[in-house]
Amino acid sequence: MALIELTGIERVFQLGDSEVHALTALDLSIGAGEYVAVMGPSGSGKSTLLNLLGLLDRPNAGTYRLEGRDVTTLSPDEQARVRSERIGFVFQSFHLVPRLTAAENIALPMTLAGIPVKERNVRVARALSGFGLENRADHRPDQLSGGQRQRVAIARATIMQPALILADEPTGNLDRHTGEEVVNLLEALNASGVTLVVVTHDQAMGARARRQLVMEDGRLKHDSGQPAHAPA
């Protein structure tokens, strides 16, 4: 079953007197449980695509279906609800709340969703244990290493048990060893059935995905998930 279906997506930005076509005539289908890397040079449309998939931005034209539902027509409040319940985000710069502890950062999506305290505490304890953060529960982000911060961010992204994880250069601020640990965590989540879409400049990381999408000038230049024409 297709988790994501994009049809005829256009995204145009107005810069002064000129128009920038960040995404043009984009058709894309991603199945539930897939592991997809989105690659391409800066300005190719990777981040715009990720923002659209995450309902952080709206297309100027076209349709986005998530789990069979047209989410392009939803109100901002309805989109926020879908984003909260079905999509997890992992960013290069972590995006943790500085004044909150690791446990409080992980609990934040559940707090915003109105999940009762008892249920929140059970899920946070499970996440802290699962991500090896039990001894860091009361530490604020500035008391954590880069790898620990990214693990908190991944725990926060998955605490609502989303269908889709969007990761934007998730290893960009980490050393190679720590980055490897983070990729292993994301891949383990994918192995458990969560759809994983990773934007990366790192060719080695992109090669680990089971499907590679290469963007160029707002268009999908290459999709390894599409059958190549056999040579004559």
C-alpha positions in Angstrom: 0.0 0.0 0.0 1.2 3.5 -0.8 1.8 5.5 2.3 2.7 8.6 0.3 1.3 9.6 -3.1 2.3 12.9 -4.7 0.6 13.8 -8.0 1.5 16.9 -10.1 3.2 18.7 -7.2 4.4 22.3 -7.9 6.0 24.6 -5.4 6.9 28.1 -6.6 8.6 30.8 -4.4 8.4 34.4 -5.3 11.8 36.1 -4.9 11.5 39.8 -5.7 10.3 39.9 -9.3 11.3 36.4 -10.2 9.7 33.0 -9.6 11.7 30.1 -8.3 10.3 26.7 -9.2 11.4 24.6 -6.2 9.4 21.6 -7.3 8.0 21.0 -10.8 5.5 18.3 -12.0 6.5 15.9 -9.2 4.9 12.5 -9.1 6.0 10.2 -6.4 4.7 7.1 -4.6 6.3 5.7 -1.4 5.1 2.4 0.1 4.5 1.8 3.8 7.7 0.5 5.4 10.1 1.8 2.6 13.6 3.2 3.4 14.2 6.1 0.9 17.1 8.5 0.6 16.6 11.8 -1.1 19.8 13.2 -2.7 20.9 15.9 -5.0 22.9 19.2 -5.0 21.9 22.2 -2.9 18.9 24.0 -4.3 17.6 20.8 -6.0 14.4 20.7 -4.1 15.3 18.1 -1.4 14.3 20.3 1.6 11.2 21.6 -0.1 10.1 18.1 -0.7 10.8 17.1 2.9 8.8 20.2 4.2 5.9 19.2 2.0 5.9 15.6 3.1 6.0 16.8 6.7 3.1 19.2 6.2 5.3 22.2 7.1 4.6 23.7 3.7 1.8 23.5 1.1 2.2 23.0 -2.7 1.0 25.6 -5.2 -0.6 22.8 -7.2 -1.0 19.1 -7.1 -2.2 16.5 -4.6 -0.5 14.9 -1.6 -2.2 11.8 -0.2 -0.9 10.4 3.1 -2.3 7.0 4.1 -5.0 7.4 1.4 -6.1 10.8 2.7 -5.8 14.0 0.7 -3.9 16.2 3.2 -3.4 19.2 0.9 -7.0 20.3 1.4 -6.9 20.1 5.3 -7.0 23.2 7.4 -3.8 24.3 9.3 -5.3 22.8 12.5 -6.1 19.5 10.8 -2.6 19.4 9.2 -1.1 20.0 12.6 -3.0 17.1 14.1 -1.8 14.7 11.3 1.7 16.0 11.7 1.6 15.3 15.4 0.1 11.9 15.2 1.5 10.4 12.0 4.9 12.1 11.2 8.1 12.2 13.2 10.9 14.7 12.4 14.7 14.3 13.0 16.8 17.4 12.1 20.5 18.0 11.7 20.5 20.6 14.5 18.3 18.5 16.8 15.7 21.2 17.6 15.5 20.3 21.2 13.9 22.8 23.7 17.0 24.1 25.7 15.2 24.5 29.0 13.6 21.1 29.0 15.3 17.9 30.2 15.8 14.9 27.9 12.7 13.3 29.4 10.6 16.4 29.0 11.8 16.9 25.4 10.8 13.3 24.6 7.4 13.8 26.3 6.6 17.1 24.5 4.6 15.7 21.5 2.4 13.7 23.9 2.0 16.8 26.1 0.8 18.8 23.1 -1.5 15.9 22.1 -3.1 15.8 25.5 -2.1 12.3 26.4 -2.6 11.6 30.1 0.5 12.0 32.4 0.5 8.3 33.4 0.6 7.1 29.8 3.3 9.7 29.0 5.5 8.6 31.9 5.3 4.9 30.8 6.2 5.7 27.2 9.0 8.1 28.2 10.5 5.5 30.5 10.4 2.9 27.7 12.0 5.4 25.2 14.8 6.4 27.6 15.6 2.7 28.2 15.3 1.8 24.5 17.7 4.6 23.4 20.2 4.1 26.2 19.3 7.4 27.9 18.2 6.3 31.4 21.1 8.1 33.0 20.4 11.3 31.1 16.7 11.7 31.8 17.2 14.9 33.9 19.9 16.4 31.7 19.2 19.5 29.6 20.4 19.5 25.9 23.5 21.6 26.8 24.5 18.8 29.2 24.4 16.1 26.5 26.8 15.1 23.8 25.8 15.5 20.1 25.0 11.8 19.8 22.8 11.9 23.0 21.0 14.9 21.7 20.2 13.2 18.4 19.0 10.1 20.3 16.7 12.3 22.4 15.5 13.8 19.1 14.8 10.4 17.6 13.0 9.3 20.8 10.9 12.4 20.6 10.2 11.8 16.9 8.9 8.3 17.5 7.1 8.7 20.8 3.7 9.1 19.1 4.4 5.9 17.1 4.2 7.7 13.7 3.8 5.9 10.3 6.5 8.2 8.8 9.9 9.5 9.9 11.5 12.4 8.0 15.2 12.8 8.7 17.0 15.9 7.4 20.8 15.3 7.3 20.5 13.5 10.7 24.2 12.8 10.9 25.3 16.2 9.7 26.5 17.5 13.1 28.0 14.2 14.3 31.3 12.5 14.0 31.5 9.3 11.9 31.2 6.9 14.8 28.3 8.7 16.4 26.6 9.1 13.0 26.8 5.4 12.5 25.0 4.8 15.8 22.3 7.2 14.8 21.8 5.6 11.4 21.6 2.2 13.0 18.8 3.5 15.3 16.9 4.9 12.4 17.3 1.7 10.4 16.1 -0.4 13.3 13.0 1.7 13.4 12.5 1.2 9.7 13.0 -2.6 10.2 10.1 -2.5 12.7 7.8 -1.2 10.0 8.2 2.6 10.1 8.6 4.4 6.7 11.9 6.3 6.7 12.7 9.1 4.3 16.2 10.6 4.7 17.6 13.7 3.0 21.3 13.5 2.8 24.4 14.8 1.0 26.4 11.8 2.2 26.7 9.3 -0.7 27.5 6.5 1.7 24.5 7.1 3.8 22.3 7.4 0.7 23.6 4.1 -0.6 22.4 2.3 2.6 18.7 3.1 1.8 16.9 0.5 -0.3 15.7 3.3 -2.7 17.4 6.4 -3.9 15.7 9.5 -5.2 17.9 12.1 -6.9 16.6 15.6 -7.3 17.8 18.2 -9.7 16.3 21.7 -10.4 13.1 20.8 -8.6 12.5 17.6 -10.6 13.0 14.0 -9.8 16.0 13.1 -12.0 16.4 9.5 -10.9 14.4 7.0 -8.9 16.1 3.7 -8.2 12.7 2.2 -7.3 11.6 2.5 -10.9 12.5 -0.4 -13.2 15.3 0.6 -15.7 14.8 -0.3 -19.3 16.7 -3.4 -20.2 19.3 -3.0 -22.8 18.4 -4.1 -26.3 
